[in-house]
């Protein structure tokens, strides 16, 4: 009887220890529904072409929903997530077949037993910008113009290193192109990028990211060089500030020294009103005179300022209800209302996001 009791106690102890060991495989998901109203009332119910997230007018819809499997045993890691929503319809329209529904698919191996040095390959989130496709993780419901017109995702391989204290991160990337899962037809030039992240203290994050690649078939390809800087500052427990600046160039013609320029600046301030309530405001500026990303066929090109105000309510930790008002003001009449060009665009957007 004594042996049976000892064996039972040992078995219970083993089961308890086993239950305490965290599984390397995790399942998670995200669902974000929204309603948007554009006061310019687009006749096709699609907001201006430079908007890729929350881009439908006067309808309740799914912006992004995905189910994700993640594996990490300390030496090997991998992620696979499939998605649906108006985000994927707009951002992955050029991708072939089932690739349109891939949010993330990558595998990685740790290259050092002592250092945080990893080699990953596949499809992963972009290394450019401080706003992602997951609205719940961003300070404002909708994305700024720069985030909408730089890659949300990229494919290729990357090698990344993070210091043991977590303060410095360095990533070098070999990419298939500018937001492309497959390289552009008749273009044989790979692209690349670099990301440097520094956290001098817990409340400050500084980042520089760049991209160098070519656009178009080899016979006419032009070089694109894009730079992204941002800083995130948690001034107090309640007040945070994010600022970003982008500068990009693209050749006007192959083998030409003449360049087109893109300039962008954004600032977001967020204040935690109470445990479940927060408010945020954003000011932004975007200039693309020559239509590298946003073509207008107007004298000033796309030269636009944006202002938005956001209210958040988090009833529980993994859910967020949001309301945002946003106004764009452009130097040229680049928007359309009642079939006439206008200088302004205003919209209200509401969303419910749940992560599990």
C-alpha positions, 0 to 999 in steps of 0.5 A: 500500500505504501508503494502504491501511495508513493507511486501515485504521489510521484505520478501526480508530481510528474503530471503537475510539472508537465502541466507547468511546462509551456507548450512550444505550439500556440494557436491564436486568432484575430477578428476585426469588424468595422463600419466606415462612412466617407462623407464624399460618398464614393459611388462604388463604396470604395474609399480613395485608392491610397487607402487599403485598410478599412476602405469600404464606405457605408457598410459593416465588413470584416477588415482582417480576420486570421487564425495562426499557428506558432511554434518556438522551442528556443532553437526552431520557430515557425508561423503560419496564419491564414486570413480573410477580409477587405484588408487582404482583398485590397493589399494582396490583389496582385498575388496569385491564387491562395497566396491572397489568403496568407497573412504569415508563413515563415520558418526560422532556425537559431544560429547560435546557442549563446546569442539571439541570432536567427535566420528566418525565411518565408512571408512575414510582416514588413520591417518598415513603419510602426503601424501594422495590419493589426489595428488593435496593436496600433494607437489609432484605428486606421493607418496613416498614409505612409503606412498604407503606402509602404509594405504591410508584408514582405517575402524573402529571408532575413538574419536578425540579432538582438543583444542579450539585454534586448536594447539593440536589434539588427536585421538584414533582409533579402527580399523578393520586392516591394510588398511582393510574395513573388518577384515581379515578372521579367525583373531579375533583381532581388531587393534588400533592406536593413533595420536597426532598433535601439531601446536605450531605456524601457520607455523609448524605442528608436528605429531606422529601416530602409529598402533598396530595390528596383521596379519594372521589367529589367529593360526599363527598371528603376531603382527605389530607395526608401528610408523610414525613421521613427521613435516611440516615447512613453512620457508617463504611465498615461501619455505616449508619443510616436513620431515618424519621418520617411524619405524615399527616392525613385529614378525617373528613368533607368540609368538616369540621375534624376529622381522622384521624391516621397516625403512623409511625417506623422505624429501620434499622441495617446493618453490613457484616460482610465483603465478601459478608456484611451484617446489618441490624436494624429497629425500627418503630412504626405508629399508625392508630387510625381506619383510614385505611389499615389498618382493624381495628374495634378500640378502639386501631385499628392500633397496632403495633410491629415488629422484624426481623433480616436477614442478607445474602449477596452471592456476586457483585455483582449477586446477593443471598441474604437471610434475615429474621425479623420480629415484629409486636406490636399493642396490640389483637388485630388478627391471626388464628391458628387462627381466633382474634384474637391480638396477635402475628404472626411470619414468616420470609422468604428470597429470591434477587434477581438484577439484570442 
